[in-house]
Amino acid sequence: MDETAKYLIHAEITAAGVVERSDVVGAVFGQTEGLLGDELDLRDLQDSKKVGRIDVDIRSEGGNSYGDITVGSGLDKVETAILAAALETIEQVGPCSAEIVVTDIEDIRSAKRRTVVERATELLADFDADAVRTEDIVETVRQRARVEDITSYEGLPAGPRVADSDAIVVVEGRADVLQLLKHGVKNAIAVEGTDVPEAVAALTRERTVTAFLDGDRGGDLILEELSQVGKLDYVAVAPRGRSVEDLPYEAVMSALREKIPYETVADAESPAAAFDADGGGEESVALQPGAGEGDAATAVAGVEGESTAGAATAGGRPDTTSEPEESVETAEESDVDADSATDTPTVLSDQIDAVIGTDSDTVRLLDAELTVLSEGNATEAVSLIEGCDPPPQTVVLDDICSQKVLDVAAQRGVEVVVATGDGEYVKQPTSVQVRTV
């Protein structure tokens, strides 16, 4: 095809016999010669580069021949359409009767424009994702500095103060350690699963220990094993149905302030019941001024009246106070996140258990209050998300999260998709968080 071609004529040929490419090309030239006058003579148009070469893909099956014809055209729309119609007048190829049907006239420039638009959209998305706003520079540098502080303790992800702090925070996984580091808590260590490592068990017998776990069944199981293999002093939990790795700064600090003694949890039916009965825990733990706001700030995880290594002041300077009871300060009541105490009619973990835990092969669409907006077969997830009014904020899917589900979720403003696994994504929108069960 000539590089100056603006249109592509696509046609299909059927011949009642066995023919070859040369037979088709010969029939095209022979049977259109003189048909359209001198101005649209096919040979003259090829010589002047206004029509490209005639591409023919032919195959024979059961004594008949089938194929595709493609002709590039540099003519205008009207002349190209006339040339395409002339192809349909061909009735014989070689010794065989034949029929040619034009299936499409493609605008090459339009196709290129679509390619340009798609590529430009991808480039713009990447550009926006990498852009750092001026007001975010300071916080971005601080967060990266904190995350880079993650270390390894006996092969486990840990904050840099775990080795020498009198108090530690035990969390579930590496992502939780990173999240706490981002908020200035540098004495956290991860158990990396429900099988608590001996290194963590040994630490719990030597330090003041706070277990800070997800508000789901997995967190309950880890707490139970921790209590069997080690020693716990306090328990803090994320809001029911949420993970520590997803909590913002205010929620992390609120949960740590509102932790309760382990004995209270041990005597209750479940951690959730213990917190409900306790009323959210006593404010027996506080942060040094500026914790979570300076590079050297460290969250205090000890109890009131006990010394806590690694506490820092707002300027990042170590607290030189020698009296143990002055190393911890009681948090102001105004710092408590009131939203964390708000009850909701249901929690996400219950929805996940109902949809994925029962192998229901269904999809459930939820609003901001986790109220069910729509429900149906998992195979109909795309159409249900598209047609849901109002748009859902959370999708719980008992199936793999496919690219189509992810795309329509991003279009409708869905914030979270919980599925049984990840599909093969060509591009994952940054606006949708995918969680797998």
C-alpha positions in Angstrom: 0.0 0.0 0.0 1.3 3.5 -0.9 2.2 5.7 2.0 -0.1 8.4 0.6 -3.2 6.2 0.8 -6.1 7.8 2.8 -8.5 4.9 2.6 -8.5 1.1 2.6 -11.1 -0.8 0.6 -11.8 -4.2 2.2 -13.7 -6.8 0.2 -14.4 -10.6 0.3 -14.3 -12.9 -2.7 -16.0 -16.3 -3.2 -15.2 -18.3 -6.4 -16.8 -21.6 -7.5 -13.6 -23.3 -8.2 -9.9 -23.2 -7.4 -8.2 -19.9 -8.3 -5.0 -18.2 -7.3 -4.0 -14.6 -6.4 -2.8 -13.8 -9.9 -6.3 -14.8 -11.3 -8.0 -12.4 -8.9 -5.7 -9.5 -9.7 -6.1 -10.1 -13.4 -9.8 -10.2 -13.1 -9.8 -6.9 -11.2 -7.8 -5.1 -13.9 -9.5 -6.8 -16.8 -13.1 -6.4 -15.8 -12.9 -2.8 -14.6 -10.9 -1.5 -17.6 -12.9 1.2 -19.4 -15.8 0.8 -16.9 -15.2 4.1 -15.1 -13.6 6.2 -17.8 -10.1 7.5 -18.2 -10.0 9.4 -15.0 -10.7 6.3 -12.9 -8.8 3.8 -14.9 -7.2 1.4 -12.4 -3.9 1.1 -14.2 -3.4 4.8 -14.6 -4.3 5.4 -11.0 -1.6 2.9 -9.9 0.9 4.5 -12.2 0.2 7.9 -10.6 0.4 6.4 -7.1 -3.2 7.3 -6.4 -4.1 3.7 -5.8 -1.9 1.2 -4.0 -1.2 -2.4 -4.8 -4.0 -4.9 -4.7 -3.5 -7.3 -1.8 -5.2 -10.7 -2.1 -5.3 -13.4 0.5 -6.9 -16.5 -1.1 -7.5 -20.1 0.1 -9.3 -23.1 -1.3 -11.6 -25.5 0.6 -13.9 -28.2 -0.8 -13.4 -27.2 -4.4 -14.2 -23.5 -3.8 -12.0 -20.5 -3.1 -12.4 -17.8 -0.5 -10.4 -14.8 0.2 -10.0 -11.1 1.2 -9.0 -8.2 -1.1 -7.5 -5.0 0.2 -6.9 -1.9 -2.0 -5.3 1.3 -0.7 -6.7 4.5 -2.2 -5.4 8.1 -2.2 -8.5 9.4 -4.0 -11.2 11.4 -2.2 -14.2 9.7 -0.5 -16.5 9.8 -3.5 -14.0 8.4 -6.0 -12.9 5.7 -3.5 -16.5 4.6 -3.1 -17.0 4.5 -6.9 -13.8 2.3 -7.2 -15.1 0.0 -4.4 -18.5 -0.4 -6.1 -16.7 -1.3 -9.4 -15.1 -4.2 -7.7 -18.5 -5.7 -7.0 -19.2 -5.8 -10.8 -16.6 -8.6 -11.2 -18.5 -11.9 -11.9 -15.7 -14.2 -13.0 -12.2 -15.0 -11.9 -10.3 -17.2 -14.4 -12.6 -20.0 -15.5 -14.8 -19.8 -12.4 -17.8 -17.7 -11.5 -17.1 -15.4 -8.6 -18.7 -12.8 -6.3 -16.9 -9.9 -4.7 -18.6 -8.0 -1.8 -17.1 -4.8 -0.3 -17.3 -5.1 3.5 -15.8 -1.8 4.6 -14.0 1.4 3.5 -11.6 2.3 6.3 -10.4 5.8 6.9 -6.7 5.3 7.7 -6.4 8.8 9.1 -9.3 8.2 11.5 -7.6 5.0 12.7 -4.4 6.9 13.3 -6.3 9.5 15.2 -7.8 6.9 17.5 -4.3 5.5 18.1 -3.1 9.0 18.9 -6.0 9.6 21.3 -5.5 6.3 23.1 -1.7 6.8 23.4 -2.1 10.4 24.5 -4.6 9.3 27.2 -2.1 6.7 28.5 0.8 9.3 28.5 -1.4 11.8 30.3 -2.4 9.3 32.9 1.2 8.3 33.5 2.2 12.0 33.6 -0.6 12.8 36.2 0.3 9.8 38.3 4.0 10.8 38.5 3.3 14.5 39.1 4.0 15.9 42.5 2.2 19.0 43.5 4.1 21.8 45.2 2.1 21.4 48.4 2.9 17.7 48.5 6.7 18.0 48.2 7.4 18.2 52.0 5.1 15.4 52.9 6.3 13.2 50.1 9.9 13.6 51.2 9.0 12.8 54.8 7.0 9.7 53.9 9.7 8.3 51.6 12.3 8.9 54.3 10.2 7.0 56.8 9.5 4.1 54.4 13.2 3.8 53.6 13.8 3.2 57.3 12.2 -0.3 57.2 14.6 -2.9 58.4 14.7 -6.6 59.0 14.7 -8.2 62.5 15.4 -11.9 62.5 14.3 -12.0 58.9 11.0 -10.2 59.6 9.9 -6.7 58.4 10.4 -4.2 61.2 10.8 -0.6 62.0 14.3 0.7 62.9 13.6 1.0 66.6 12.4 -2.6 67.2 15.9 -3.8 68.3 16.4 -1.2 71.1 12.9 -0.1 72.1 11.3 -1.1 75.4 7.9 -1.3 73.7 7.0 -2.9 70.3 3.9 -3.0 68.2 3.1 -6.4 66.6 1.3 -6.1 63.2 0.3 -8.7 60.6 2.4 -7.9 57.5 5.1 -5.8 55.8 2.5 -3.4 54.4 1.3 -2.7 58.0 4.9 -1.9 59.0 5.3 0.5 56.1 2.0 2.2 56.9 3.0 2.8 60.5 6.4 4.0 59.4 4.7 6.5 57.1 2.9 7.8 60.2 6.0 7.9 62.4 5.7 4.7 64.3 9.1 3.1 64.1 8.9 0.2 66.6 6.5 -2.1 64.7 7.3 -5.7 63.6 5.3 -8.0 61.4 4.5 -11.7 62.0 3.8 -12.3 58.3 0.9 -14.7 58.7 -1.0 -16.7 61.4 2.0 -18.8 62.2 3.8 -16.5 64.7 7.6 -16.8 64.4 9.7 -17.7 67.5 11.6 -14.4 67.1 8.4 -12.4 67.7 7.3 -14.7 70.5 10.6 -14.2 72.3 10.4 -10.4 71.9 6.9 -10.4 73.5 8.3 -11.9 76.6 11.0 -9.2 76.9 9.1 -6.0 75.9 5.9 -4.1 76.5 3.8 -5.4 73.6 0.8 -4.0 71.8 -0.8 -6.2 69.2 -2.2 -3.9 66.4 -4.3 -6.1 64.1 -6.8 -5.9 61.2 -10.5 -5.8 62.1 -11.3 -9.1 60.6 -11.2 -12.9 61.2 -7.5 -13.1 60.3 -6.6 -10.5 63.0 -8.6 -12.5 65.6 -6.7 -15.7 64.7 -3.3 -14.0 64.9 -4.2 -12.5 68.3 -5.2 -15.9 69.6 -1.9 -17.5 68.5 0.1 -14.6 69.9 -1.5 -15.1 73.3 -0.6 -18.8 73.2 3.1 -18.5 72.2 4.0 -15.1 73.7 3.0 -12.4 76.2 0.7 -9.5 75.3 0.1 -6.3 77.3 -2.3 -4.4 75.1 -4.5 -4.9 72.1 -5.4 -2.3 69.4 -7.5 -3.1 66.4 -8.5 -1.4 63.1 -12.2 -0.6 62.6 -14.1 -3.7 61.8 -13.7 -4.8 58.2 -10.6 -2.6 57.6 -6.9 -3.3 57.5 -4.1 -1.4 59.3 -2.3 -0.8 56.0 -5.3 1.2 54.8 -5.7 3.5 57.8 -5.0 7.2 57.6 -2.9 8.9 60.2 -5.8 10.0 62.4 -7.2 6.4 62.5 -3.8 4.9 63.3 -3.2 7.3 66.2 -6.7 6.9 67.5 -6.5 3.1 67.5 -3.2 3.1 69.4 -4.5 5.6 72.0 -7.7 3.5 72.5 -5.9 0.1 73.0 -7.1 -1.9 75.9 -5.3 -4.4 78.3 -5.0 -7.9 76.9 -6.7 -9.3 80.0 -9.9 -7.5 79.0 -9.8 -9.1 75.6 -9.0 -12.6 77.0 -12.1 -12.5 79.2 -14.4 -11.5 76.3 -16.0 -13.5 73.5 -14.0 -11.7 70.8 -11.8 -8.6 70.5 -14.7 -6.7 69.0 -16.9 -7.5 72.0 -14.1 -6.5 74.3 -13.8 -3.1 72.7 -17.5 -2.6 72.7 -17.7 -3.4 76.4 -14.7 -1.2 77.2 -16.1 1.8 75.3 -13.1 2.2 73.1 -10.3 1.7 75.6 -8.5 4.0 78.0 -6.3 6.8 76.8 -3.3 5.3 78.6 -1.0 5.8 75.6 0.1 9.0 74.0 2.4 10.3 71.4 5.3 12.6 72.0 4.5 16.1 70.6 4.7 16.1 66.8 4.8 12.4 66.4 4.1 11.5 62.8 5.1 15.0 61.7 8.9 14.9 61.8 11.5 12.6 60.3 12.7 11.4 63.7 9.2 11.2 65.4 8.3 7.8 67.0 5.0 6.7 68.2 4.9 5.6 71.9 3.5 2.1 72.4 4.2 1.6 76.1 1.8 2.1 79.0 1.4 5.2 81.2 4.1 5.3 83.8 6.5 3.1 82.0 9.6 4.3 80.2 9.5 4.0 76.4 12.7 4.0 74.3 12.7 5.9 71.1 10.3 8.7 72.0 11.0 11.9 70.1 10.0 15.5 70.3 8.5 17.6 67.5 11.9 18.8 66.3 13.2 15.2 66.1 15.4 15.5 69.2 15.4 12.7 71.8 13.5 13.4 75.0 16.1 13.9 77.7 13.6 13.6 80.6 14.9 10.9 82.9 11.7 10.3 84.9 9.8 7.3 83.4 6.4 8.7 84.3 7.2 11.9 82.2 8.1 9.9 79.1 4.5 9.4 78.2 1.9 12.1 77.8 -1.9 11.7 77.8 -3.5 12.5 74.5 -6.0 15.4 74.2 -9.6 14.2 73.8 -9.9 16.3 70.7 -7.3 14.1 68.9 -9.6 11.1 69.2 -11.1 10.2 65.8 -14.8 10.3 66.5 -15.6 8.6 63.3 -13.9 5.4 64.4 -16.5 4.9 67.1 -19.5 5.3 64.7 -21.5 2.1 64.3 -22.6 1.0 60.9 -25.4 -1.5 60.1 -22.9 -3.9 58.6 -19.2 -4.3 57.9 -17.2 -5.2 54.8 -15.9 -8.5 56.3 -19.5 -9.7 56.7 -20.3 -8.8 53.0 -17.1 -10.7 51.9 -18.1 -13.7 54.0 -21.6 -13.7 52.5 -20.4 -13.4 48.9 -17.0 -15.0 48.6 -16.9 -17.1 51.8 -19.9 -19.1 50.7 -18.7 -19.6 47.1 -21.9 -17.9 45.9 -20.7 -17.1 42.3 -22.4 -13.7 42.8 -21.4 -10.0 42.8 -22.7 -7.5 45.4 -22.6 -3.7 44.9 -22.5 -1.6 48.1 -22.8 2.1 48.8 -20.7 4.2 51.2 -22.7 2.8 54.2 -22.1 -0.8 52.9 -25.8 -1.1 52.1 -26.6 -3.5 49.2 -27.5 -1.5 46.1 -27.6 -4.5 43.7 -26.7 -8.2 43.5 -26.5 -10.7 40.7 -24.5 -13.5 39.0 -20.8 -12.9 39.0 -20.7 -13.2 35.2 -23.0 -10.1 35.0 -20.7 -7.9 37.1 -19.8 -5.5 34.2 -23.4 -4.8 33.3 -24.6 -4.6 36.9 -21.9 -2.0 37.7 -22.7 0.0 34.6 -26.4 0.1 35.3 -26.3 0.6 39.1 -27.9 3.9 40.2 -26.5 5.4 42.3 -23.0 4.2 41.4 -21.6 1.8 44.0 -18.5 2.6 46.1 -17.5 -1.0 46.8 -17.9 -4.2 44.7 -17.6 -7.6 46.3 -17.1 -10.2 43.5 -16.9 -14.0 43.9 -14.7 -14.3 40.8 -11.4 -13.0 39.3 -11.3 -9.2 38.9 -10.9 -8.9 35.1 -9.8 -5.8 33.1 -13.4 -5.2 32.0 -14.6 -5.1 35.6 -11.7 -2.8 36.6 -12.4 -0.4 33.7 -16.1 -0.1 34.3 -15.5 0.3 38.0 -13.1 3.2 37.3 -15.7 4.8 35.0 -18.4 4.6 37.6 -16.2 5.9 40.5 -16.0 2.6 42.4 -13.3 2.9 45.2 -12.8 -0.7 46.2 -13.2 -4.0 44.4 -12.9 -7.2 46.5 -12.4 -10.3 44.4 -11.1 -13.9 44.6 -8.0 -13.0 42.6 -6.4 -10.6 40.1 -6.8 -11.0 36.4 -4.3 -10.1 33.7 -4.4 -6.3 33.7 -3.2 -4.3 30.7 -3.6 -1.1 32.7 -4.8 -0.8 36.3 -6.6 2.5 37.2 -5.1 4.3 40.2 -8.6 5.3 41.4 -9.7 1.8 42.1 -8.2 -0.3 44.9 -8.3 -4.1 44.3 -8.3 -6.4 47.2 -8.0 -10.2 46.8 -9.3 -12.8 49.2 
